C-alpha cells in the first residue's frame, strides 16, 4: 500500500503515474481530501473523468476499490447490508429438529451475528478499514439514486461509521478514501454537500485534452490527435443532445487510429461518429455537410497556426 502524497504537486504526480492528467485545482481538492480525511464530491458532465479518478487513486495507492453504483430504487439493503433470512430460518429449523434447548434471547444472538450478515459495498469498505486496509470507496452517480437514499449516507460521510441495530456501531479505524460522483441530473442534497469537499470537473481545454489523448492513445499520429481535439472542441460549442466528453474523444481517436487514419476526412468521420456521439439526432445533425465544414475549419486553423 503506497503512502499518501504530501503535497499538491505530489498528488498531481501520483495521478499522472496512473495516466490521469489533473489540473492544479483538482489536484488541490484531492490532496486536501486525502490529507484531512474528508469525502470529496465530484460533479460534471458524463465522461469527464470523475469515475476514472477513483480508479486511478485505487491503482496508484495500491488499495482495494469498493464501488457502489447508484440507481433509482437503491436502498440500504443493497448499499450497506441485509440479513441472510434463508440461513437464519435454516438455523432456527435445525435447532428445532435437533431438540436443542435455547432461550429466545440466545437464539436471537445466534442468528443476528456477523455470520448471517450479507455485506454490501458501504459495510465492506468500513470492514476493510477496520482490518487495516483503508480502501477507495466510490459512490458513483449519486444523482441517479432517490433523494431519501442520501439520508443513509450521512452517518458514513460524517463519521465513517454504520449503525446496525442488532450488532451495534461499526466504525472505520482508518477512514476509506471516499469519492462521490454526480452527473447533476438532479441536485444532491445540501446535507451531503456539507459533509464533502467539492470539485466541478469541466471539459478540458484543448491543450490538456491533447495531452490526455497523447497519453491514452499513443498510437494515433500527432496531427490526427490535434485534429480530433479541435473537432471535438468545436462540437462542444454546439447545442447537442449529449456533448461528447473526454472518454468519447479517447474512443474516437482509438477508432480512427485503428483505421490507420493520419488526418480527418469526411468519409472516416461520417462512418465513425457513433464512437463519438451517442444519440442518432446528434449524429444526423453532424454527418455530411456539417462534418465536412468542421473538418475544413479544423484544417484551416491548422494552416493558420491557430490551434
RAPEBEL-V179115 format. One record per run of one state. SS is the DSSP state (H for helix, E for strand, C for the rest). FROM is the first residue (numbers start at 1). TO is the last residue. If there is no record, write none. Layout:
ss=(SS:SS)
from=(FROM:FROM)
to=(TO:TO)
This chain:
ss=(C:H:C:H:C:E:C:H:C:E:C:H:C:E:C:H:C:H:C:H:E:C:H:C:E:C:H:C:H:C:E:C:E:C:E:C:H:C:E:C:H:C:H:C:H:C:H:C:H:C:H:C)
from=(1:8:18:24:37:39:44:50:61:65:70:76:80:81:84:85:99:104:112:114:117:120:121:131:136:141:142:145:149:160:161:165:168:172:177:183:190:195:196:201:206:217:222:236:246:259:266:276:280:287:289:305)
to=(7:17:23:36:38:43:49:60:64:69:75:79:80:83:84:98:103:111:113:116:119:120:130:135:140:141:144:148:159:160:164:167:171:176:182:189:194:195:200:205:216:221:235:245:258:265:275:279:286:288:304:307)
